[in-house]
């Protein structure tokens, strides 16, 4: 069956909150010391056979959109790419010049995912997750592959000159 993507609506907030709690422990995500409720953000949901299989939430700024969360419940099944494509297509339609995404230094799968889709490493913010852990203690000290979680890695993708993906 195919994946159907829809814009997040008010009727989807409870379902989105459940997904964020399951995947992130809470809908509250720390960015630069600010707690942001991802369940209230715009974005897209992906459904397959009527069940939720993924979501992406966005912080929309005047000159860039930031992907705050991107979750696929069917790993390696293309759902993340489909959701990212929905973000890129909409951003291009609206003339948004760039996309930004942050991840932790242990998330090697995200490094691969975003770089394969046109994102480039922009900066590493050393120690920021150590600091965020003081405000949100549920952030684990060690993540994927046994790597200590300390730093934030920022990837960006320019869109203004894109004709195709």
N, C-alpha and C positions, 0 to 999 in steps of 0.2 A: 504494500500500500504506500501511497505517497504521503509526504509531509505537507501539512497545510499551515501556513504562517498567517497570523493575524496581529493587528495592532492591539496593544494592551488597552483594555477598557475598564471602566469602573467595576463592571461585573466580574472582572478577572482578578481583582486585588486579593481576595482571600486565597485563591488558588496559587497566585504568585507568592504570597506570604508563606504558605506551606512549603513551597519549593525552596525558598530562600532559607527558611529555618532548617530544612533537611540538608541543604548543601553548604550553608554559610553559618549555621548555628543561630542566626538572627537575620532579620531584614536590615538591621543597622550595620552599615559598612563605614569604616573610618577612612577618610581621604584628607590628607594634610591637616590632621587634628580635628576635623569636623565630622560628626556622625551624620550620615545620610541614610534615610529610610528608603532603601531601594524598592520597596513594595509600592511606593507612591510615585515612582519615576515613569516616564514614557519608555516605550520599547516594543518588543514583539514576543509573542508566544508561538511555539511550534506544537502542533498536534498530529498524531498519527492514530488512525482508527478511533478518533474521539477522545484519546487520552493525551495528557500533557507530556511531551517528550523533550522540551527545552524552552529556554527563555533568555532574553537579553534585555538589560535595562541600560538607560542612557542618561547622562547628564548633558543637557543641551546648553551650550554657551554660544555667544554671538559668533565666534570665529572658529569653533571646533566643537565636536561632539566627543564625549568620553564614554567609552563602554565601561560601565561600572561592574556589571556582572554578565557573564555569558556561561550558561549551563546547558549541557546536553546530557539527558538521562540515558541516551543510547550511544555510549562511547564508540568512536570510530565508525559511526553510521551516517555521517554527513549532516547531522542536525546542526552542529555548530557552524558549519560552512553556510548552510541555508539561512540561518539567522543572521550571520555576518553579511551575507549577500543582501538581505532585506535592509539592513542598516546602511550599507554602502549605496544601494540603489536609491533609497530615500534621501540620503545626504546629497548625492549627486543631483537629484531632481531639484533640491532646494538650494543648490549652489554652495553647500558647506565646503570650505576649503580643506579640512583635514579631520581625521579621526585619531583619537588617543586611547591607549589602554595601559593599565598598570597591572603588574603581577608581582608575586613574591619571587625572590631569587631561587627558590627551590623548584619552581613550576616549569620544568624543562619541556613538558608537553605543550604548555602555552607558548614558550619560546618558539618551538617548531611550528605550531599552528599559525601564529600571527606572522612570522617571517615568511612562511610559504604563501601568505595571502597579501603580500605587499607592504607589510609593516616593517619599519626599520628601528633599530635600537636608538633611542634618543638620549637617555640618561639613566644612571644608577643613583638612587638616593640611599646612601649608606646609613644603616642603623635606624631608619625610620620605623620599621616594623617592631624593633625592640622598644621604641618609644610608644608606639600605638598599643602594644601589649599592656602598658601601664593603665591605659584607659579601657581596654577591652581584653581582660585577662584570658578569655577563652581562645585567643589566638595561640595555636600550638607553638612550642619552641622549636620543634623539628617537624619537617614536612616530608614531602615525597622523596623517595630514595635515601632517606636518612640525612638529608641536608638540613643544617640549622637555618631557620627562617629569621633573617635579620634585615635584609635590604629590599627595596622596592625597585623594580625595573620598569622603565617607561618605554613603550613602543609607540610610534606614530606613523600614520600613513597619509601622505598628501593626496587630495582628491581633485583639485582644480584642473590639473592638466590631463586627467584621465579621460580616455574615450571608451576604453573597455577595461575589463578586469584582466 
